[in-house]
Each structure stands twice: as C-alpha cells, then as structure tokens.
Amino acid sequence: ALIHDPETAAWRMVDMVAAGGILTATGHRIPTRIDTICLHGDTPDAVAMARAVRSALGEAAVRIAAPGSH
C-alpha cells in the first residue's frame, strides 16, 4: 500500500523494524528481516515523508546507514 501521510509512514516504518515484520492491511504480521526501506520520490510529499521517517527511526535508535555499509 502506498501511504501518503508522513506521520503514518514514519510510525509504520518504526513498527516494521522494531517488530521484525510487515503489518498487512488485514492486521496480520509477516515476519521478515527489514534491511532497507524504499521511499517513493515521485509523490507530492516525498521530502516531508523522508524527513518524518528519518526522524522517527532516529528517535527509535534504529541504525541508519548507506546500503552495503553495515
């Protein structure tokens, strides 16, 4: 699903990383290792989305690094 609200996207990213899985639209969790996050840059709020996700992950003490640097 494409999420348009920056705060909702930020919460979902933190939840996925912390819980180690993807929350489906029906409320089920699919266990998976979250190594990367893709943000769509072609949406009107792309910059606000990136800032919100980056801030929320930082507040949750999630390590952020360039691909291949870990």
C-alpha positions as CSV (number, residue, x, y, z in Angstrom):
1,A,0.0,0.0,0.0
2,L,1.2,3.5,-0.7
3,I,0.9,5.6,2.4
4,H,0.6,9.4,1.8
5,D,0.7,10.7,5.3
6,P,4.3,11.3,6.6
7,E,3.5,10.6,10.2
8,T,1.7,7.4,9.4
9,A,4.5,6.2,7.2
10,A,7.0,7.1,9.9
11,W,5.1,5.1,12.5
12,R,4.8,2.1,10.1
13,M,8.5,2.0,9.4
14,V,9.4,2.1,13.1
15,D,6.9,-0.6,13.8
16,M,8.1,-2.9,11.0
17,V,11.8,-2.6,12.1
18,A,11.0,-3.0,15.8
19,A,8.6,-5.9,15.3
20,G,10.7,-7.6,12.6
21,G,7.8,-7.9,10.2
22,I,5.4,-6.3,7.8
23,L,1.9,-5.4,9.1
24,T,-0.7,-6.3,6.4
25,A,-3.9,-4.3,5.6
26,T,-5.8,-7.1,7.4
27,G,-3.7,-6.7,10.6
28,H,-1.6,-9.8,10.2
29,R,2.2,-9.6,10.6
30,I,4.5,-11.2,8.1
31,P,7.8,-12.0,9.8
32,T,10.7,-10.6,7.8
33,R,14.1,-9.0,8.3
34,I,14.0,-5.3,7.4
35,D,17.3,-4.2,5.9
36,T,16.2,-1.5,3.6
37,I,13.4,1.0,3.2
38,C,12.3,2.4,-0.1
39,L,10.6,5.8,-0.3
40,H,8.9,6.9,-3.5
41,G,10.4,10.2,-4.6
42,D,7.7,10.9,-7.2
43,T,4.9,11.8,-4.7
44,P,4.0,15.4,-3.7
45,D,5.1,14.9,-0.1
46,A,8.2,12.9,-0.7
47,V,10.6,15.2,1.1
48,A,8.3,15.5,4.2
49,M,7.9,11.7,4.1
50,A,11.6,11.2,4.1
51,R,12.1,13.6,6.9
52,A,9.4,12.1,9.1
53,V,10.7,8.6,8.6
54,R,14.3,9.5,9.2
55,S,13.3,11.4,12.4
56,A,11.2,8.6,13.7
57,L,13.8,5.9,13.0
58,G,16.4,8.1,14.7
59,E,14.2,8.6,17.8
60,A,13.7,4.8,17.9
61,A,17.5,4.3,17.9
62,V,17.4,2.5,14.6
63,R,20.8,2.5,12.9
64,I,20.7,4.2,9.5
65,A,23.4,3.6,7.0
66,A,24.1,3.6,3.3
67,P,23.4,0.3,1.6
68,G,26.4,-2.0,1.9
69,S,28.0,-0.2,4.7
70,H,26.9,-2.5,7.6
